Amino acid sequence: MLGITVLLIAIVLTIGWYEGMPRYRPPLRAGERYGIDVSNHQGVIDWHQVADDDVSFAYIKATEGKDFVDKQFADNWAKSSAAGIPHGAYHFFTLCSSGAEQARNFLKVVPSDPKALPPAVDLEFAGCRSRPDNATVQRELSTFISTVEDRLGKPLVVYVLPAFEKLYPIEPTLQRDQWQRKLFRRPAGTDWSLWQASDRAHVDGIDAPVDLDVGRAGTNFAASGR
């Protein structure tokens, strides 16, 4: 009987956790605001509803690798702007093509907009099995970053997963605003500009789960945009 009771409690707690996760929003501190990052996985978005749900900025996937273009980018870019939401574009960097090729792909797709948030680069292993040596990764990533920054005139924001950083320690060499992934827990310290707080949030106007972010004042990220 005790075993059944424990099992029922576990089931209730599990259901409560998965029901509560989409509604999770961490309390904001002074100078912080909520944002989201989206791609074609979120489908068609009603950006006016998003704006009414206390979302103050958005990062929109533009490209991946040397030739992939997110099919929702143009629509998301235009409609988020029409809804008055400051936005920036991000590129999913792959180890399977050169930094120069990836920069060309990104810059071909992203409009030149001095009011846009700083561009961002996403560093993780999904989608590519190649594992070049550290010197090669540092060189290709540096080429991508310098090319994009020279064209757009803003320092990039860097999103790097721990597994990538462990194999390719880029943070000590890249003095850029950090976009940290800490699901359901606040990052320690203040060396971050953006915090990905959830990957399963519910936001009005978006049918699919979405990444919820927190932006912090006093950074290049906060100083840019509308």
C-alpha distance (Angstrom), angle and dihedral (degrees) to the residues before:
residue distance angle dihedral
M1 . . .
L2 3.80 . .
G3 3.79 90.1 .
I4 3.81 91.4 53.7
T5 3.81 91.2 48.9
V6 3.81 91.9 50.8
L7 3.81 89.9 48.3
L8 3.81 92.2 50.9
I9 3.80 91.4 49.0
A10 3.80 90.0 50.2
I11 3.81 90.9 50.4
V12 3.81 92.2 49.4
L13 3.81 91.9 48.4
T14 3.79 91.6 48.0
I15 3.80 92.4 50.0
G16 3.80 90.2 46.8
W17 3.79 90.9 51.0
Y18 3.80 94.8 51.2
E19 3.80 91.4 43.2
G20 3.79 91.6 49.5
M21 3.81 99.2 44.1
P22 3.81 95.8 76.1
R23 3.81 90.4 54.3
Y24 3.81 95.0 48.3
R25 3.79 115.3 122.8
P26 3.79 118.9 161.2
P27 3.80 117.1 -129.0
L28 3.78 109.8 -95.1
R29 3.78 121.7 -124.1
A30 3.80 126.4 -150.6
G31 3.79 111.8 -55.3
E32 3.82 95.4 11.4
R33 3.80 128.6 121.0
Y34 3.79 138.5 -179.7
G35 3.78 123.2 -105.6
I36 3.78 140.4 161.2
D37 3.78 138.3 -140.6
V38 3.79 118.7 -144.1
S39 3.79 144.5 179.1
N40 3.79 137.2 172.5
H41 3.82 87.6 -66.7
Q42 3.82 88.4 78.0
G43 3.82 91.7 56.6
V44 3.79 121.1 -153.0
I45 3.81 110.7 -5.3
D46 3.81 129.4 -153.4
W47 3.80 96.9 -141.9
H48 3.80 95.4 -173.6
Q49 3.80 89.3 59.9
V50 3.81 88.9 47.1
A51 3.81 90.2 53.9
D52 3.80 90.6 50.5
D53 3.83 90.4 53.5
D54 3.82 94.2 69.8
V55 3.81 94.8 -95.3
S56 3.81 109.5 146.5
F57 3.81 102.9 179.4
A58 3.80 142.3 10.8
Y59 3.78 138.2 -154.2
I60 3.79 112.4 -151.0
K61 3.79 125.5 -160.0
A62 3.78 110.0 -120.2
T63 3.78 107.5 167.8
E64 3.79 147.9 -5.4
G65 3.77 127.7 -153.3
K66 3.79 120.3 -27.2
D67 3.81 100.8 -40.5
F68 3.81 114.6 10.6
V69 3.81 116.8 111.3
D70 3.80 120.1 -172.1
K71 3.79 106.4 -117.6
Q72 3.81 93.3 -141.0
F73 3.79 96.9 47.2
A74 3.81 99.5 95.7
D75 3.80 92.3 45.2
N76 3.81 93.5 46.0
W77 3.81 92.3 45.9
A78 3.79 94.3 51.8
K79 3.79 98.1 40.3
S80 3.81 96.7 44.7
S81 3.80 87.6 53.4
A82 3.81 91.4 49.0
A83 3.80 88.8 52.2
G84 3.81 90.8 53.3
I85 3.80 96.1 -112.6
P86 3.82 115.0 143.5
H87 3.79 107.6 -125.6
G88 3.77 143.1 -172.9
A89 3.79 134.1 -170.0
Y90 3.79 126.9 -122.2
H91 3.80 133.5 -160.0
F92 3.80 125.2 -148.6
F93 3.81 103.1 -136.1
T94 3.79 116.8 -145.3
L95 3.80 130.1 -162.0
C96 3.81 89.8 -142.6
S97 3.82 97.6 77.2
S98 3.78 138.6 35.7
G99 3.77 125.4 -86.1
A100 3.81 91.2 -121.7
E101 3.82 92.3 54.7
Q102 3.79 91.8 48.1
A103 3.80 92.7 48.0
R104 3.80 90.3 52.7
N105 3.79 90.9 51.0
F106 3.81 92.8 49.4
L107 3.81 95.9 45.1
K108 3.79 92.0 46.6
V109 3.80 90.4 58.5
V110 3.82 106.0 34.9
P111 3.82 115.9 78.3
S112 3.78 118.3 -127.5
D113 3.81 103.5 -109.3
P114 3.82 120.3 161.4
K115 3.81 89.1 -161.8
A116 3.81 94.5 56.8
L117 3.77 122.4 105.9
P118 3.81 116.0 -101.5
P119 3.81 113.1 -76.1
A120 3.79 116.8 -104.6
V121 3.79 134.8 -147.3
D122 3.81 122.5 -148.8
L123 3.83 115.1 -146.8
E124 3.80 117.2 -165.5
F125 3.79 138.9 115.6
A126 3.82 103.6 -109.7
G127 3.78 116.2 122.2
C128 3.81 99.7 17.5
R129 3.81 130.9 71.4
S130 3.80 96.3 -170.5
R131 3.82 115.6 112.4
P132 3.82 109.4 -171.9
D133 3.79 121.3 -173.4
N134 3.77 118.6 -83.0
A135 3.82 95.3 -104.5
T136 3.81 91.0 55.5
V137 3.80 93.5 49.4
Q138 3.79 92.1 47.4
R139 3.81 91.0 49.9
E140 3.81 96.4 47.1
L141 3.79 93.4 44.0
S142 3.79 90.7 48.5
T143 3.81 89.7 51.8
F144 3.80 91.4 51.0
I145 3.79 93.6 47.8
S146 3.80 97.3 45.1
T147 3.80 92.3 46.6
V148 3.80 93.7 50.3
E149 3.79 94.3 42.9
D150 3.80 93.0 48.7
R151 3.80 90.7 53.1
L152 3.80 100.0 40.7
G153 3.80 97.7 33.8
K154 3.80 97.1 -134.7
P155 3.83 132.8 99.9
L156 3.80 112.6 -109.9
V157 3.77 126.1 -113.6
V158 3.81 110.9 -127.9
Y159 3.81 123.6 -142.5
V160 3.80 110.3 -172.1
L161 3.80 128.0 170.8
P162 3.83 117.1 -136.8
A163 3.83 93.5 -115.0
F164 3.80 90.6 56.6
E165 3.80 92.8 45.4
K166 3.81 90.9 49.2
L167 3.81 92.9 56.2
Y168 3.80 96.2 34.1
P169 3.84 109.8 27.6
I170 3.77 99.5 -155.6
E171 3.82 101.3 150.3
P172 3.84 95.3 80.4
T173 3.81 90.7 54.3
L174 3.81 98.9 40.4
Q175 3.78 113.0 68.6
R176 3.79 94.7 -167.4
D177 3.79 137.1 125.7
Q178 3.80 109.4 -77.9
W179 3.78 125.5 -131.8
Q180 3.79 104.4 -160.0
R181 3.80 127.5 -161.2
K182 3.82 110.3 -143.3
L183 3.77 108.2 150.3
F184 3.82 113.7 -146.7
R185 3.82 93.2 -14.7
R186 3.78 130.8 84.7
P187 3.81 116.5 -115.7
A188 3.77 116.4 -108.1
G189 3.78 116.4 -111.9
T190 3.79 127.9 2.2
D191 3.83 102.9 -84.9
W192 3.79 92.9 113.6
S193 3.78 135.6 87.0
L194 3.80 99.3 -172.7
W195 3.77 129.5 27.8
Q196 3.79 123.0 -162.2
A197 3.79 98.7 -147.3
S198 3.82 100.6 173.1
D199 3.79 139.2 12.3
R200 3.81 95.2 -165.2
A201 3.78 104.5 50.0
H202 3.78 125.6 146.1
V203 3.80 114.8 -132.8
D204 3.79 123.7 176.6
G205 3.80 111.6 -105.9
I206 3.82 94.3 30.6
D207 3.80 120.0 90.7
A208 3.82 96.8 -167.0
P209 3.82 128.0 61.3
V210 3.79 111.4 -86.8
D211 3.81 138.8 -162.9
L212 3.79 112.2 -99.3
D213 3.80 116.7 -150.7
V214 3.78 137.3 -173.4
G215 3.80 120.0 -146.0
R216 3.79 120.4 -154.2
A217 3.79 128.7 -146.5
G218 3.80 123.5 -121.5
T219 3.83 96.5 49.5
N220 3.80 138.2 101.9
F221 3.80 86.7 -104.0
A222 3.80 92.5 56.2
A223 3.79 93.5 43.6
S224 3.80 92.2 57.7
G225 3.75 132.4 66.1
R226 3.77 132.8 45.3
